[in-house]
Amino acid sequence: MKVDVCIVGGGICGVLAAHGCIERGLSFVLLEKNSSLGGCWQTLANDHSTLQAFEPNYRWHEDYKLSKDPLTRNSAETVRTTMKRFVDDFGINEHTHLMTRVDSVDRDGEGFAVSATDLITGDNRHYSSDFLFVACGILSHDQWTLEERGIDVHQDFNGKVMYAARKDGKDCPIASMDLTGKRVLIVGSGSFAAEAMEAAERQGCEDITMIGRPRYRLILPFSRQYTVSAIANCPLVPWSLRMRIALSYIKRSYYNPCNLSHWAPKGKPDEMDFAGQCNDGIFRLSHTGKLKCVVGRLNALSDGQAHLESGESIHCDHVIVASGLKYNLTPDFLYANLGLDFTKLHNFAFLGKNPRIGCAADFLFAYVPFGPMKQLQMFFHAVDCCKKGLEKVSPAMMTTRLQVHVNNTFLFLTGDYQRLASDAITKPWRWLPQWRPNGWELYFLRVFPLVVDAKQSFRGAHQLYASNIGRRSMPQKIALRLGFLSENLVEWTRCIGRSYREITRFKVFGQSKSHNSGAKRSTIHVTC
């Protein structure tokens, strides 16, 4: 089977890549090893799972909003049904092969030869493509067990040990158990741990303990996301000062009153990572005394007790394992013939004519689906250039990291985007017509990597093409910065409006309506 693009993986990134192909009239095939599209929303998310972010932060298409209200906490079922509607409306299922495992990828001239196996019939399938988009992710969807984490479970421990995420096609049973008078221990502090904590409380548990390693990311209150964002993204204020104010607000208003000061990451404010999960329950339950957060390491479980490395013991009747997913940094199908892996990548790669590996390690690409959507734009730009035979832009498809984040300075390394940025600087009038609400984003995307803080400008840029900006005239610099400032002001104003709404709508510790969904699971099935 010969196609323009072969997409490996049918999660949100793979679905968006398929949509991009349809928009551009490119032939493609999407290969997914599971029985339905949706990625982790199908294989890991429970029926009681929720999106721990407001709807605009996870919106992949303006016509497919998860909810009308941007402050809604959406359920996993809402995400699945919206994605299913998106797939059906654009006919992505017509180009999808489910239950198909990719075994190997090799070069085929200037393209790629993909070998796969039909997991139902056992038949071998072969595909030839000019471009390959790898969207299988770095997470294997296998959860760490207590034994693999070095935790001994003695035979005299009679409690139930459960996994926080969906496993073997079954939801975490915590959401259907009567936990009145029971004590629950949660091992881990990530998103699945937080939703397991909320599920336990809904089932009547009033004694919950969460144990985890020292955190390197902040947990933001779900009902104050935009308030924190408004502080952290205030234009014309130095980054360090913004981070200090944001951290002070979070600690003073949430961590300290809830006895969670030990749960906050350590370090300088401008080194903090605000990309963690957003959850009100942690603060609300800690404030009411139902939740105790412990920083430490679990050693063993025996006779109704959890024994910590520090020597402390915690009484528990049931244990929920939320200690993370295993990484798959070296997929066999990529490494065997191409010698490629995800060691320096965040969650996906794309290969083109030369080939090129896209790096999503920069913080900008850590946000799904916002990051992948921006990467996809770069990918399809490279495809368009190759289709047109523009060999002069081939350096844009060389193996290299796309962006670096050095001292709060964003800089591009190589490729055609240098030319775009150069045009934006030397011929700013070409961009002026796009300085309007529906065009600022395009301007922002094209010049953002070269926009820097005044005091941090061009530090370390002697290695980069972007250092030439330092020798441009003042009007050219002003034109560039005005475009970025315009985008910042528009987004910040929108953020301020949403911040006001969440402050007036939600109580201090997020005592809002429950968004748990008991609806039947939706799966995205297609006919191969």
URTA-V483788 format. One record per backbone hydrogen bond with DSSP energy under -1.0 kcal/mol. NH is the residue of the N-H (numbers start at 0). CO is the residue of the C=O. E is the energy in kcal/mol with one decimal. If there is no record, write none. Layout:
((NH | CO | E) (NH | CO | E))
This chain:
((2 | 127 | -2.8) (4 | 26 | -2.0) (5 | 130 | -2.4) (6 | 28 | -3.0) (7 | 132 | -2.9) (8 | 30 | -3.0) (14 | 10 | -2.6) (15 | 11 | -2.1) (16 | 12 | -2.0) (17 | 13 | -2.1) (18 | 14 | -2.2) (19 | 15 | -2.1) (20 | 16 | -1.9) (21 | 17 | -2.1) (22 | 18 | -2.3) (23 | 19 | -1.3) (25 | 20 | -2.6) (28 | 4 | -1.5) (29 | 94 | -2.5) (30 | 6 | -3.0) (31 | 96 | -2.3) (36 | 523 | -1.5) (37 | 9 | -2.8) (40 | 37 | -1.6) (41 | 38 | -1.8) (42 | 38 | -2.1) (43 | 39 | -2.1) (44 | 39 | -2.4) (48 | 45 | -1.2) (50 | 73 | -3.3) (52 | 50 | -1.7) (56 | 53 | -1.4) (57 | 54 | -2.1) (63 | 60 | -1.7) (71 | 68 | -1.7) (75 | 48 | -2.4) (78 | 74 | -1.7) (79 | 75 | -2.5) (80 | 76 | -2.7) (81 | 77 | -2.1) (82 | 78 | -2.3) (83 | 79 | -2.3) (84 | 80 | -2.2) (85 | 81 | -2.0) (86 | 82 | -2.5) (87 | 83 | -2.6) (88 | 84 | -2.6) (89 | 85 | -1.6) (91 | 86 | -1.9) (93 | 90 | -1.0) (94 | 91 | -1.7) (95 | 92 | -1.2) (96 | 29 | -2.9) (98 | 33 | -2.2) (99 | 31 | -2.5) (100 | 116 | -2.5) (102 | 114 | -2.7) (103 | 114 | -1.6) (104 | 332 | -1.3) (105 | 112 | -2.3) (107 | 110 | -2.2) (110 | 107 | -2.2) (111 | 128 | -3.2) (112 | 105 | -3.2) (113 | 126 | -3.1) (114 | 103 | -2.6) (115 | 124 | -2.8) (116 | 100 | -2.6) (117 | 122 | -3.1) (118 | 98 | -3.1) (121 | 117 | -2.7) (124 | 115 | -3.1) (126 | 113 | -2.7) (127 | 0 | -3.2) (128 | 111 | -2.4) (130 | 3 | -2.1) (131 | 350 | -2.4) (132 | 5 | -3.1) (133 | 348 | -2.3) (134 | 7 | -3.2) (139 | 325 | -2.9) (143 | 323 | -2.3) (148 | 144 | -1.2) (149 | 146 | -1.6) (150 | 145 | -2.8) (151 | 298 | -2.2) (153 | 300 | -2.8) (156 | 153 | -1.7) (161 | 318 | -3.0) (163 | 320 | -2.6) (165 | 43 | -3.3) (166 | 169 | -2.5) (169 | 166 | -1.8) (174 | 171 | -1.3) (175 | 172 | -1.9) (178 | 202 | -2.2) (181 | 178 | -2.1) (183 | 206 | -2.2) (184 | 317 | -2.6) (185 | 208 | -3.2) (186 | 319 | -2.8) (187 | 210 | -2.9) (193 | 189 | -2.1) (194 | 190 | -2.1) (195 | 191 | -1.9) (196 | 192 | -2.0) (197 | 193 | -1.9) (198 | 194 | -2.2) (199 | 195 | -2.4) (200 | 196 | -1.9) (201 | 197 | -2.0) (202 | 198 | -1.3) (203 | 200 | -1.6) (204 | 199 | -2.2) (207 | 289 | -2.8) (208 | 183 | -2.6) (209 | 291 | -2.7) (210 | 185 | -2.6) (211 | 293 | -2.2) (217 | 272 | -2.2) (219 | 276 | -1.7) (223 | 220 | -1.8) (224 | 221 | -1.1) (227 | 223 | -2.3) (228 | 224 | -2.4) (229 | 225 | -2.5) (230 | 226 | -1.5) (231 | 227 | -2.9) (232 | 228 | -1.9) (233 | 230 | -1.1) (236 | 233 | -1.1) (241 | 237 | -2.2) (242 | 238 | -2.4) (243 | 239 | -2.0) (244 | 240 | -2.3) (245 | 241 | -2.7) (246 | 242 | -2.6) (247 | 243 | -2.2) (248 | 244 | -2.4) (249 | 245 | -2.4) (250 | 246 | -2.6) (251 | 247 | -2.6) (252 | 248 | -2.3) (253 | 249 | -2.0) (254 | 249 | -1.7) (255 | 250 | -2.9) (257 | 253 | -1.4) (258 | 255 | -1.8) (259 | 254 | -3.5) (262 | 259 | -1.7) (270 | 267 | -1.9) (271 | 268 | -1.3) (278 | 219 | -2.3) (283 | 279 | -2.7) (284 | 280 | -3.0) (285 | 281 | -1.5) (286 | 282 | -2.1) (287 | 283 | -1.5) (289 | 284 | -1.8) (290 | 284 | -1.5) (291 | 207 | -2.3) (293 | 209 | -3.2) (295 | 211 | -2.1) (298 | 306 | -3.0) (299 | 306 | -1.6) (300 | 151 | -2.6) (301 | 304 | -2.5) (304 | 301 | -1.4) (305 | 313 | -3.0) (306 | 299 | -2.9) (307 | 311 | -3.0) (308 | 296 | -2.8) (310 | 307 | -1.6) (313 | 305 | -2.4) (315 | 303 | -2.2) (316 | 182 | -3.3) (317 | 182 | -1.8) (318 | 159 | -2.7) (319 | 184 | -2.9) (320 | 161 | -4.0) (321 | 186 | -2.5) (325 | 141 | -2.9) (327 | 137 | -4.0) (334 | 330 | -2.4) (335 | 331 | -2.4) (339 | 333 | -1.3) (341 | 328 | -3.8) (344 | 341 | -1.2) (348 | 133 | -1.9) (350 | 131 | -3.6) (364 | 361 | -1.6) (365 | 362 | -1.6) (370 | 366 | -4.5) (372 | 368 | -2.2) (373 | 369 | -1.5) (374 | 370 | -2.3) (375 | 371 | -3.0) (376 | 372 | -1.5) (377 | 373 | -1.4) (378 | 374 | -2.5) (379 | 375 | -2.9) (380 | 376 | -1.7) (381 | 377 | -2.1) (382 | 378 | -2.2) (383 | 379 | -2.6) (384 | 380 | -2.1) (385 | 381 | -2.3) (386 | 382 | -2.6) (387 | 383 | -1.7) (388 | 385 | -1.2) (389 | 384 | -2.5) (390 | 388 | -1.9) (392 | 389 | -1.7) (393 | 390 | -2.0) (395 | 392 | -2.1) (396 | 393 | -2.5) (397 | 394 | -1.5) (403 | 410 | -1.2) (405 | 408 | -2.0) (408 | 405 | -1.4) (410 | 403 | -1.2) (417 | 414 | -1.8) (419 | 415 | -2.0) (420 | 416 | -2.7) (421 | 417 | -2.9) (422 | 418 | -2.7) (423 | 419 | -2.1) (424 | 420 | -1.5) (425 | 421 | -3.3) (426 | 422 | -2.5) (429 | 426 | -1.9) (430 | 427 | -1.7) (433 | 430 | -1.6) (434 | 431 | -2.1) (435 | 433 | -2.3) (438 | 435 | -2.4) (439 | 435 | -2.4) (442 | 438 | -1.9) (443 | 439 | -3.5) (444 | 440 | -2.9) (445 | 441 | -1.8) (446 | 442 | -2.0) (447 | 443 | -2.2) (449 | 446 | -1.9) (450 | 447 | -2.0) (458 | 455 | -1.8) (460 | 457 | -2.0) (462 | 459 | -1.1) (463 | 460 | -1.5) (466 | 463 | -1.4) (467 | 464 | -2.2) (468 | 465 | -1.9) (469 | 466 | -1.3) (470 | 467 | -1.7) (471 | 468 | -2.2) (476 | 472 | -1.9) (477 | 473 | -2.6) (478 | 474 | -2.4) (479 | 475 | -1.9) (480 | 476 | -2.5) (481 | 477 | -2.5) (482 | 478 | -1.4) (483 | 479 | -1.4) (484 | 480 | -2.8) (485 | 481 | -2.5) (486 | 482 | -1.7) (487 | 483 | -2.5) (488 | 484 | -2.7) (489 | 485 | -2.1) (490 | 486 | -2.4) (491 | 487 | -2.7) (492 | 488 | -2.4) (493 | 489 | -2.0) (494 | 490 | -2.1) (495 | 491 | -2.4) (496 | 492 | -1.9) (497 | 493 | -1.9) (498 | 494 | -2.3) (499 | 495 | -2.2) (500 | 496 | -1.7) (501 | 497 | -2.4) (502 | 498 | -2.1) (503 | 499 | -2.0) (504 | 500 | -1.5) (505 | 501 | -2.4) (509 | 506 | -1.8) (511 | 509 | -2.5) (524 | 522 | -1.0))
